Amino acid sequence: MDNLQLENGFPVNPIRVGDGIVLINIFTLDPEKTEQFVSTQVAEYKRLKGQFPGSYTANLHISLDRTRAANYANFASVEDYVAMRNSPEFADHLKRLQGLVIKAEPQLYQVIYTQNLDMPTSEEPLPMLPDPELAPKLAPPALN
């Protein structure tokens, strides 16, 4: 997670095969509350930055129709993610988002392949797929 570049004043977070795990959380939103969700979520990213060991990046995307948000975040390990999720700081974070989210669908992922137009295509073998028995069971947080 080094070599961060800036684009329009914001960091561009490279994601690479083998960089720990990725949380992808799909939120279902009320379009009338999307702006409030975005401002709250970004304020939370800033408030919590650097508080969780093994947490590398946080990224937020909003669907053009404002009905969905996708959050992806990189962690060094499943254990680092679980420690963050079980922390009092994360519980406070969820309280701030209450009433702004209809549904949350978090899931952990392993980066298997990436492609960039400006880089050569790799011919290396793909990494082994994760063992599903090792995946933690993530219950959606209560946000509504």
Secondary structure, 3 states (H helix, E strand, C coil): CCCCEEECCEEECCCCCCCCEEEEEEEECCHHHHHHHHHHHHHHHHHHCCCCCCEEEEEEEECCCCCEEEEEEEECCHHHHHHHHCCHHHHHHHHHHCCCCCEEEEEEECCCCCCCCCCCCCCCCCCCCCCHHHCCCCCCCCCC
